[in-house]
Amino acid sequence: MDGVTARTRAAAPPPVPENTGARPPWRRHFALLWSGGALNGLGTMTFTLMVPLLALAQSGSPVTAAWIAAAGLVPNLVLHLPLGVLADRGDPRRVMLAAQTGRLMVIVLLVAPVVLWSAPVHLLAAATALHAVCSTLFEAAATIAVPCLVPRSELAAASAKNEAHVHGTQMIGRPLGGFLFGLAAWAPVLSNAVVSLCVLAGTVFLPRGMRPEDGPAPDRRPSLVREFSAGLVLLLRDRLLTLTLVVCAVTNAVFQVVWLVIMLVATDRGLPPHLIGAILAATGVGGLLGSALAPHLVSRVSVPRMVALCVWTWVLSLGVLVLALSLDPHWLMVGLPLTWGTIGFVGAHINVTRGTYRALHVPPRLLGRVVGTDRVFTSGALPLGMVCGGYLLEYLSPRTASVLLLAGVGVVALAVTLLLPVLERSAAGRPRPAGAAAPRPALP
């Protein structure tokens, strides 16, 4: 039996004593996991801003700084699948400990020498690549750990909390990194080392052996092709996973062009840098608000209808952008942050929907591969959208480009709407994964 159809049994959280008033153990464990994920994300945001600034300060070459920053993007795109396989085959706790230990070693052995002893700046290229590997591995293992710790009835709320820390770290991490670097070049390095130590300390207290128990014993020498393709096969077999993957990949590419449009328009209109920063921060604010509200809607609306609702709301947000570009320039200060904030707000809803669905319906031992495969496509859409957007804005005005984006997302929304009857039948007939724990009542 291959990896896709292997029966798995999800590890259920330990039983909670009744009428004791004690906090359920899974809540304490999830709080530790959530805190570790938030700190990991915060450290990643500050690190990705610190490294190019440090490279530019040490070398004086923008080209060197750009290549060093780009070195951190390649592992995230190329290694999602193998890192997902690695996370699937190990205890999430051990994988997270190894990832944070590796990240701490990168900071101490590769970044600190450049700051303290003027070591060759090219060490930063290796540092940013290895740091990205460690962060990606930690995130994959943390994703696998969630359904092992959290009752099924609480998965939507857990996914929303994880989505909230993603937007929170995006909103706080980069400004914090710039502030620390402004204090001293070593300040963000020390901050990242402290963050890694804190995450290590919290991860130590997570329960051991969170891996779900498999039915048949796995092959001693599994086929690498089978290992890497298992996530893709499951994605393609599940219509709802395929739907959300396609929608998110397409819209991720579109939103990179929207980001370029906002930057170009704001610069051309002479907006000061702090206002441009405030506009771009709107996606973090919208994402945090969306993460707080998403569980209430996700638990009441089916996955296909939720996706359709999200895409049509994105259509409305792009309509606001086109309208703002067509009216008096003063409307830009309303239209640009409203569009960008709505994109983050809706993105939080669709990410919570996807995270909850995966946790409920993907066999736990394949979850890392499914997430890795998913991120290959959704992350790969980011540079593609950025490059295409650059060429598009080279020949078209921002307003014309925005109209094309509106039309493209409108086509996606119409397609999802037309497919709703088929997708609803697929959702209604979706069986619970073999061996998965039965739904449990919400715990206090």
FENZIGI-V223691 format. One record per pair of residues at least 12 apart in sequence whose ideal C-beta (glycine too) atoms are under 10 Angstrom apart, sorted by the first residue. I is the first residue (numbers start at 0). J is the second residue. Records with the same first field share a line. If there is no record, write none. Layout:
# FENZIGI-V223691
I->J / J
This chain:
# FENZIGI-V223691
0->214 / 215
1->218 / 221 / 222 / 225 / 228 / 229 / 232
2->84 / 87 / 213 / 217 / 218 / 221 / 222 / 225 / 226 / 228 / 229 / 230 / 232 / 233 / 362 / 364 / 365 / 368
3->225 / 228 / 229 / 230 / 231 / 232 / 233 / 236 / 362 / 365 / 368 / 369
4->214 / 229 / 232 / 233 / 236 / 362 / 433
5->213 / 214 / 215 / 216 / 217 / 229 / 362 / 364 / 365 / 433 / 434
6->213 / 214 / 215 / 362 / 364 / 432 / 433 / 434 / 435
7->210 / 211 / 212 / 213 / 214 / 361 / 362 / 363 / 364 / 365 / 366 / 432 / 433 / 434 / 435
8->211 / 212 / 213 / 214 / 362 / 363 / 364 / 432 / 433 / 434 / 435 / 436
9->146 / 147 / 151 / 211 / 212 / 358 / 359 / 362 / 363 / 364 / 432 / 434 / 435 / 436
10->144 / 146 / 147 / 148 / 206 / 208 / 209 / 210 / 211 / 212 / 363 / 436
11->25 / 146 / 147 / 148 / 150 / 151 / 211 / 435 / 436 / 437 / 439
12->24 / 25 / 26 / 28 / 29 / 147 / 148 / 149 / 150 / 153 / 206 / 436 / 439 / 442
13->25 / 28 / 148 / 206
15->150 / 439 / 442 / 443
20->443
22->442 / 443
23->150 / 153 / 442 / 443
24->148 / 206
25->147 / 148 / 149 / 150 / 153 / 157 / 206 / 442
26->148 / 149 / 150 / 153 / 442 / 443
27->148 / 204 / 205
28->92 / 144 / 147 / 148 / 149 / 204 / 205 / 206 / 209
29->144 / 145 / 148 / 149 / 153 / 156 / 157 / 160 / 161 / 205
30->160 / 201
31->148 / 198 / 200 / 201 / 202 / 203 / 204 / 205 / 206
32->91 / 92 / 95 / 140 / 141 / 144 / 145 / 147 / 148 / 149 / 157 / 160 / 161 / 201 / 202 / 205 / 209
33->141 / 145 / 157 / 160 / 161 / 163 / 164 / 201
34->164 / 197 / 198 / 201 / 202
35->95 / 99 / 137 / 141 / 144 / 164 / 194 / 197 / 198 / 199 / 200 / 201 / 202 / 205
36->95 / 137 / 138 / 141 / 142 / 144 / 145 / 160 / 161 / 164 / 165 / 168 / 198 / 201
37->160 / 161 / 163 / 164 / 165 / 167 / 168 / 171 / 194 / 198
38->99 / 164 / 168 / 193 / 194 / 195 / 196 / 197 / 198 / 201
39->95 / 98 / 99 / 102 / 133 / 134 / 137 / 138 / 141 / 164 / 168 / 194 / 195 / 197 / 198 / 202
40->134 / 137 / 138 / 161 / 164 / 165 / 166 / 167 / 168 / 169 / 171 / 172 / 194
41->164 / 167 / 168 / 169 / 171 / 172 / 175 / 176 / 190 / 191 / 194 / 198
42->99 / 102 / 106 / 130 / 134 / 168 / 172 / 176 / 187 / 190 / 191 / 192 / 193 / 194 / 195 / 197 / 198
43->71 / 102 / 130 / 131 / 133 / 134 / 135 / 137 / 138 / 168 / 169 / 172 / 176 / 191 / 194
44->167 / 168 / 169 / 170 / 171 / 172 / 173 / 174 / 175 / 176
45->168 / 171 / 172 / 173 / 174 / 175 / 176 / 177 / 178 / 179 / 180 / 186 / 187 / 188 / 190 / 191 / 194
46->71 / 102 / 105 / 106 / 110 / 126 / 127 / 130 / 131 / 134 / 172 / 176 / 187 / 188 / 190 / 191 / 194
47->68 / 71 / 72 / 127 / 130 / 131 / 134 / 172 / 173 / 176
48->68 / 172 / 173 / 174 / 175 / 176 / 177 / 179 / 180 / 187
49->110 / 114 / 123 / 127 / 173 / 176 / 177 / 179 / 180 / 184 / 186 / 187 / 188 / 190 / 191
50->64 / 67 / 68 / 70 / 71 / 110 / 113 / 123 / 124 / 126 / 127 / 130 / 176 / 187
51->63 / 64 / 65 / 66 / 67 / 68 / 69 / 71 / 123 / 127
52->64 / 68 / 176 / 177 / 180 / 181 / 184 / 187
53->67 / 110 / 113 / 114 / 120 / 123 / 126 / 180 / 184 / 185 / 187 / 188
54->66 / 67 / 68 / 113 / 120 / 121 / 122 / 123 / 124 / 126 / 127
55->67 / 68 / 120
56->114 / 120 / 180 / 184
57->113 / 114 / 117 / 118 / 119 / 120 / 123 / 184
58->119 / 120 / 121 / 123
59->120
60->120
63->120 / 121 / 123 / 124
64->120 / 123
66->121 / 123 / 124
67->120 / 121 / 122 / 123 / 124 / 125 / 126 / 127 / 128
68->123 / 124 / 127
69->124 / 127 / 128 / 382
70->121 / 123 / 124 / 125 / 126 / 127 / 128 / 129 / 130 / 131
71->123 / 124 / 126 / 127 / 128 / 129 / 130 / 131 / 132 / 134
72->127 / 128 / 131 / 378 / 381 / 382
73->127 / 128 / 131 / 132
74->127 / 128 / 129 / 130 / 131 / 132 / 133 / 134 / 135 / 136
75->128 / 131 / 132 / 134 / 135 / 138 / 374 / 375 / 378 / 379 / 381
76->131 / 135 / 374 / 375 / 378 / 379 / 381 / 382
77->132 / 375 / 379
78->128 / 131 / 132 / 135 / 136 / 371 / 375
79->135 / 138 / 139 / 230 / 367 / 368 / 370 / 371 / 372 / 373 / 374 / 375 / 376 / 377 / 378 / 379
80->226 / 227 / 228 / 229 / 230 / 231 / 367 / 368 / 370 / 371 / 372 / 374 / 375
81->132 / 136 / 223 / 226 / 227 / 368 / 371
82->94 / 98 / 132 / 133 / 135 / 136 / 137 / 138 / 139 / 140 / 367 / 368 / 370 / 371 / 374
83->135 / 136 / 139 / 140 / 142 / 143 / 226 / 227 / 229 / 230 / 365 / 366 / 367 / 368 / 369 / 370 / 371 / 372 / 373 / 374 / 375
84->139 / 221 / 223 / 226 / 227 / 229 / 230 / 365 / 367 / 368 / 371
85->97 / 98 / 136 / 139 / 140 / 226 / 367 / 368 / 371
86->98 / 135 / 136 / 137 / 138 / 139 / 140 / 141 / 142 / 143 / 144 / 366 / 367 / 368 / 370 / 371
87->139 / 140 / 143 / 210 / 226 / 229 / 230 / 362 / 363 / 364 / 365 / 366 / 367 / 368 / 369 / 370 / 371
88->210 / 217 / 221 / 226 / 364 / 367 / 368
89->136 / 140 / 143 / 210 / 367
90->140 / 143 / 144 / 147 / 205 / 206 / 207 / 208 / 209 / 210
91->137 / 139 / 140 / 141 / 142 / 143 / 144 / 145 / 147 / 148 / 202 / 205 / 206 / 208 / 209 / 210 / 363 / 366 / 367
92->140 / 144 / 147 / 202 / 203 / 204 / 205 / 206 / 207 / 208 / 209 / 210
93->140 / 202 / 205 / 207 / 208 / 209 / 210
94->136 / 137 / 139 / 140 / 141 / 143 / 144 / 202 / 210 / 367
95->136 / 137 / 138 / 139 / 140 / 141 / 143 / 144 / 198 / 199 / 201 / 202 / 203 / 205
96->137 / 140 / 198 / 199 / 202 / 203 / 205
97->133 / 136 / 137 / 140
98->132 / 133 / 134 / 135 / 136 / 137 / 138 / 139 / 140 / 141 / 195 / 198 / 199 / 202
99->133 / 134 / 136 / 137 / 194 / 195 / 196 / 197 / 198 / 199 / 200 / 201 / 202
100->133 / 195 / 199 / 202
101->129 / 130 / 132 / 133 / 134 / 136 / 137 / 195
102->129 / 130 / 131 / 132 / 133 / 134 / 136 / 137 / 191 / 192 / 194 / 195 / 198 / 199
103->133 / 191 / 192 / 193 / 194 / 195 / 196 / 198 / 199
104->129 / 133 / 195
105->122 / 125 / 126 / 127 / 128 / 129 / 130 / 131 / 132 / 133 / 191 / 195
106->126 / 129 / 130 / 133 / 187 / 188 / 189 / 190 / 191 / 192 / 193 / 194 / 195
107->188 / 191 / 192 / 195
108->122 / 125 / 126 / 129
109->122 / 123 / 124 / 125 / 126 / 127 / 128 / 129 / 130
110->122 / 123 / 125 / 126 / 127 / 130 / 185 / 187 / 188 / 191 / 192
111->126 / 185 / 188 / 189 / 191 / 192
112->126
113->126 / 184 / 188
114->183 / 184 / 185 / 186 / 187 / 188 / 189
115->184 / 185 / 188
130->191
133->195
135->371 / 374 / 378
136->367
137->195 / 198 / 202
138->161 / 165 / 370 / 374
139->366 / 367 / 368 / 370 / 371 / 374
140->202 / 209 / 367
141->161 / 202 / 205
142->158 / 161 / 354 / 357 / 358 / 366 / 367 / 369 / 370 / 371
143->209 / 210 / 211 / 358 / 361 / 363 / 364 / 365 / 366 / 367 / 370
144->202 / 205 / 206 / 209 / 210 / 363 / 366
145->157 / 158 / 160 / 161 / 209 / 354 / 355 / 357 / 358 / 363 / 366
146->158 / 209 / 211 / 354 / 355 / 357 / 358 / 359 / 361 / 363 / 366 / 435 / 436
147->205 / 206 / 208 / 209 / 210 / 211 / 358 / 363 / 366
148->205 / 206 / 209
149->358 / 442
150->436 / 438 / 439 / 440 / 441 / 442
151->355 / 358 / 359 / 431 / 435 / 436 / 437 / 438 / 439
152->298 / 438 / 439 / 440 / 441 / 442
153->294 / 439 / 441 / 442
154->294 / 297 / 298 / 351 / 354 / 355 / 356 / 357 / 358 / 359 / 438
155->293 / 294 / 295 / 296 / 297 / 298 / 351 / 352 / 354 / 355 / 356 / 358 / 359
156->293 / 294 / 295 / 297 / 298 / 351 / 355 / 441
157->294 / 351 / 354 / 355 / 358
158->290 / 293 / 294 / 297 / 347 / 350 / 351 / 352 / 353 / 354 / 355 / 356 / 357 / 358
159->289 / 290 / 291 / 292 / 293 / 294 / 295 / 297 / 347 / 348 / 350 / 351 / 354 / 355
160->290 / 291 / 294 / 351
161->290 / 350 / 351 / 354
162->286 / 287 / 289 / 290 / 291 / 293 / 294 / 346 / 347 / 348 / 349 / 350 / 351 / 353 / 354
163->286 / 287 / 288 / 289 / 290 / 291 / 293 / 347 / 351
164->287 / 290
165->283 / 286 / 287 / 290 / 346 / 347 / 350
166->282 / 283 / 284 / 285 / 286 / 287 / 288 / 289 / 290 / 343 / 344 / 346 / 347 / 350
167->283 / 284 / 286 / 287 / 290
168->283
169->279 / 280 / 282 / 283 / 286 / 287 / 343
170->279 / 280 / 281 / 282 / 283 / 284 / 286 / 287 / 343
171->280 / 283
172->283
173->276 / 279 / 280 / 283
174->276 / 280
175->187 / 190
176->190 / 191
177->276
179->191
209->363
210->363 / 364
211->362 / 363 / 364 / 366 / 434 / 435 / 436
212->363 / 364 / 434
213->362 / 363 / 364 / 434
214->364 / 433 / 434
217->364
226->368
227->368 / 371 / 372
228->368 / 372
229->362 / 364 / 365 / 368 / 369 / 372
230->361 / 365 / 366 / 367 / 368 / 369 / 370 / 371 / 372 / 373 / 375
231->368 / 369 / 371 / 372 / 373 / 375 / 376
232->365 / 368 / 369 / 372
233->357 / 360 / 361 / 362 / 365 / 366 / 368 / 369 / 372
234->357 / 361 / 368 / 369 / 372 / 373 / 376
235->372
237->356 / 357 / 360 / 361 / 369 / 425 / 429
238->302 / 303 / 418 / 421 / 422 / 424 / 425 / 426 / 429
239->301 / 302 / 303 / 306 / 352 / 353 / 356 / 357 / 360 / 422 / 425 / 426 / 429
240->302 / 353 / 356 / 357 / 360 / 361 / 369 / 372 / 373
241->422
242->302 / 303 / 306 / 307 / 353 / 414 / 415 / 418 / 422 / 425 / 426
243->302 / 303 / 305 / 306 / 309 / 349 / 350 / 352 / 353 / 356 / 357 / 373 / 377
244->353 / 369 / 372 / 373 / 374 / 375 / 376 / 377
245->306 / 376 / 377 / 411 / 414 / 415
246->306 / 307 / 309 / 310 / 313 / 349 / 353 / 377 / 408 / 411 / 412 / 414 / 415
247->306 / 309 / 346 / 349 / 350 / 353 / 373 / 374 / 376 / 377 / 380
248->373 / 375 / 376 / 377 / 378 / 379 / 380 / 381 / 383 / 384
249->310 / 376 / 377 / 380 / 384 / 407 / 408 / 410 / 411
250->309 / 310 / 313 / 342 / 345 / 346 / 349 / 377 / 380 / 384 / 404 / 407 / 408 / 411
251->346 / 376 / 377 / 378 / 379 / 380 / 381 / 383 / 384
252->377 / 379 / 380 / 381 / 382 / 383 / 384 / 385 / 386 / 387 / 388 / 404 / 407
253->313 / 317 / 342 / 380 / 384 / 387 / 388 / 403 / 404 / 405 / 407 / 408 / 411
254->282 / 313 / 316 / 317 / 338 / 339 / 342 / 343 / 346 / 380 / 381 / 384 / 388 / 404 / 408
255->380 / 381 / 382 / 383 / 384 / 385 / 386 / 387 / 388 / 389
256->384 / 385 / 387 / 388 / 389 / 391 / 392 / 397 / 400 / 401 / 403 / 404 / 407
257->282 / 313 / 316 / 317 / 320 / 335 / 338 / 339 / 342 / 384 / 388 / 397 / 400 / 401 / 404 / 408
258->279 / 282 / 339 / 342 / 381 / 384 / 385 / 388
259->384 / 385 / 387 / 388 / 389 / 391 / 392 / 397 / 400
260->320 / 324 / 335 / 338 / 388 / 391 / 392 / 396 / 397 / 398 / 400 / 401 / 404
261->275 / 278 / 279 / 281 / 320 / 331 / 334 / 335 / 336 / 338 / 339 / 397 / 401
262->275 / 278 / 279 / 392 / 397
263->388 / 389 / 392 / 396 / 397 / 400
264->278 / 320 / 323 / 324 / 328 / 331 / 334 / 335 / 392 / 396 / 397 / 398 / 401
265->278 / 279 / 331 / 332 / 335
267->328 / 397
268->328 / 331 / 332 / 335
269->328
270->328 / 331 / 332 / 335
274->331 / 332 / 335 / 336
275->335
277->332 / 335 / 336
278->331 / 332 / 334 / 335 / 336 / 337 / 338 / 339 / 340
279->335 / 336 / 339
280->336 / 339 / 340 / 343
281->335 / 336 / 337 / 338 / 339 / 340 / 341 / 342 / 343 / 344
282->336 / 338 / 339 / 340 / 341 / 342 / 343 / 344 / 346 / 347
283->339 / 340 / 343
284->336 / 339 / 340 / 343 / 344
285->316 / 336 / 337 / 338 / 339 / 340 / 341 / 342 / 343 / 344 / 345 / 346 / 347
286->340 / 342 / 343 / 344 / 345 / 346 / 347 / 348 / 350
287->343 / 344 / 347
288->340 / 343 / 344 / 347
289->309 / 340 / 341 / 342 / 343 / 344 / 345 / 346 / 347 / 348 / 349 / 350 / 351
290->343 / 344 / 346 / 347 / 348 / 350 / 351
291->347
292->344 / 347 / 348 / 351
293->305 / 344 / 345 / 347 / 348 / 349 / 350 / 351 / 352 / 354 / 355
294->348 / 351 / 355
296->308 / 309 / 348 / 351 / 352
297->348 / 349 / 351 / 352 / 353 / 354 / 355 / 356
298->351 / 355
300->348 / 352
301->352 / 419 / 422 / 423 / 426 / 427
302->349 / 352 / 353 / 355 / 356 / 360 / 422 / 423 / 425 / 426 / 429
303->415 / 416 / 418 / 419 / 420 / 421 / 422 / 423 / 424 / 425 / 426 / 427
304->415 / 416 / 419 / 422 / 423 / 426
305->348 / 349 / 351 / 352 / 353 / 355 / 356
306->348 / 349 / 352 / 353 / 411 / 412 / 415 / 416 / 418 / 419 / 422
307->411 / 412 / 413 / 414 / 415 / 416 / 417 / 418 / 419 / 422
308->345 / 348 / 349 / 352 / 412 / 415
309->344 / 345 / 346 / 347 / 348 / 349 / 350 / 352 / 412 / 415
310->345 / 349 / 408 / 409 / 411 / 412 / 413 / 414 / 415 / 416
311->345 / 408 / 409 / 411 / 412 / 413 / 415 / 416
312->341 / 342 / 344 / 345 / 348 / 349 / 412
313->338 / 341 / 342 / 345 / 346 / 349 / 404 / 405 / 408 / 409 / 411 / 412
314->404 / 405 / 406 / 407 / 408 / 409 / 410 / 411 / 412 / 413
315->338 / 341 / 345 / 405 / 408 / 412
316->334 / 337 / 338 / 339 / 340 / 341 / 342 / 343 / 344 / 345 / 405 / 408
317->338 / 341 / 342 / 401 / 402 / 404 / 405 / 406 / 407 / 408 / 409
318->334 / 338 / 401 / 402 / 405 / 408 / 409
319->333 / 334 / 335 / 337 / 338 / 341 / 405
320->334 / 335 / 337 / 338 / 339 / 341 / 342 / 397 / 398 / 401 / 402 / 404 / 405
321->334 / 338 / 397 / 398 / 399 / 400 / 401 / 402 / 404 / 405
322->334 / 338 / 398 / 401
323->335 / 336 / 337 / 338 / 398 / 401
324->338 / 396 / 397 / 398 / 399 / 400 / 401 / 402
325->398 / 401 / 402
338->401
353->370 / 373 / 377
354->370
356->426 / 429
357->369 / 370 / 373
359->429 / 431 / 432 / 435 / 438
360->429 / 430 / 431 / 432 / 435
361->432 / 435
362->432 / 433 / 434 / 435
363->432 / 434 / 435
365->432
388->400 / 404
391->403 / 404
